[in-house]
Amino acid sequence: MKWDATALSKYNKMLNLIPIFHRRLAQEVVNIKSEQMAQARGSAQVEEADIVRSFMTEVPKAFYSLMIRTMDDVGFDYKKYI
């Protein structure tokens, strides 16, 4: 599935900021969930909203504050998707 270039760039920056021992798992889970969310919207492209919502639903609550800080660092406007 195609990914919006700007959203993908932010996502890749975010992945690089996630601790290495969580990075691969986060990437696997968020990739799958983001594409599922795009398909559910009837879109052929993953957009920022899909990525943010995937993180919000798939990241354990124990890492929520770190996730929010990291989203801020890379420029995801997560507040409009909550």
C-alpha positions as CSV (number, residue, x, y, z in Angstrom):
1,M,0.0,0.0,0.0
2,K,1.2,3.5,-0.7
3,W,2.1,5.9,2.2
4,D,1.8,9.7,2.1
5,A,5.4,10.9,1.8
6,T,5.2,13.5,4.5
7,A,3.6,11.2,7.0
8,L,6.0,8.4,6.2
9,S,9.0,10.8,6.8
10,K,7.6,11.7,10.2
11,Y,7.0,8.0,11.0
12,N,10.5,7.0,10.0
13,K,11.9,9.8,12.2
14,M,9.7,8.6,15.1
15,L,10.9,5.0,14.6
16,N,14.5,6.2,14.9
17,L,13.7,7.8,18.3
18,I,12.1,4.7,19.7
19,P,14.5,2.7,21.9
20,I,16.1,0.0,19.7
21,F,14.7,-2.9,21.7
22,H,11.1,-1.7,21.0
23,R,11.6,-0.3,17.5
24,R,11.2,-3.4,15.4
25,L,8.0,-4.6,17.2
26,A,6.5,-1.1,17.0
27,Q,7.3,-0.9,13.3
28,E,5.7,-4.3,12.6
29,V,2.5,-3.5,14.6
30,V,2.1,0.1,13.4
31,N,2.7,-0.8,9.8
32,I,0.0,-3.4,9.8
33,K,-2.5,-1.4,11.8
34,S,-2.0,1.8,9.7
35,E,-2.7,-0.1,6.5
36,Q,-5.8,-1.7,8.1
37,M,-7.0,1.8,9.2
38,A,-6.5,3.2,5.7
39,Q,-8.4,0.3,4.1
40,A,-11.2,0.8,6.6
41,R,-11.5,4.4,5.4
42,G,-11.6,3.2,1.9
43,S,-8.3,4.7,1.0
44,A,-5.4,3.3,-1.0
45,Q,-2.9,5.4,0.9
46,V,-1.8,5.5,4.6
47,E,-2.0,9.1,6.0
48,E,-0.9,10.7,9.2
49,A,-4.2,10.0,10.9
50,D,-3.8,6.3,10.3
51,I,-0.3,6.3,11.8
52,V,-1.1,8.4,14.8
53,R,-4.2,6.3,15.6
54,S,-2.2,3.1,15.2
55,F,0.3,4.3,17.7
56,M,-2.5,5.4,20.1
57,T,-4.3,2.0,19.9
58,E,-1.3,-0.3,19.8
59,V,1.4,1.2,22.1
60,P,1.0,0.0,25.7
61,K,-0.1,2.6,28.2
62,A,3.2,2.4,30.1
63,F,4.9,4.0,27.1
64,Y,2.1,6.6,26.4
65,S,4.0,9.6,27.6
66,L,7.2,8.7,25.7
67,M,5.0,8.2,22.6
68,I,3.4,11.6,22.9
69,R,6.8,13.3,23.4
70,T,8.2,11.5,20.4
71,M,5.2,12.5,18.3
72,D,5.8,16.2,19.3
73,D,9.5,15.9,18.4
74,V,8.7,14.7,14.8
75,G,5.7,17.0,14.2
76,F,2.8,14.6,14.4
77,D,-0.3,16.7,15.3
78,Y,-1.7,13.9,17.5
79,K,-4.2,16.1,19.4
80,K,-6.6,16.3,16.4
81,Y,-6.8,12.5,16.2
82,I,-7.6,11.8,19.8
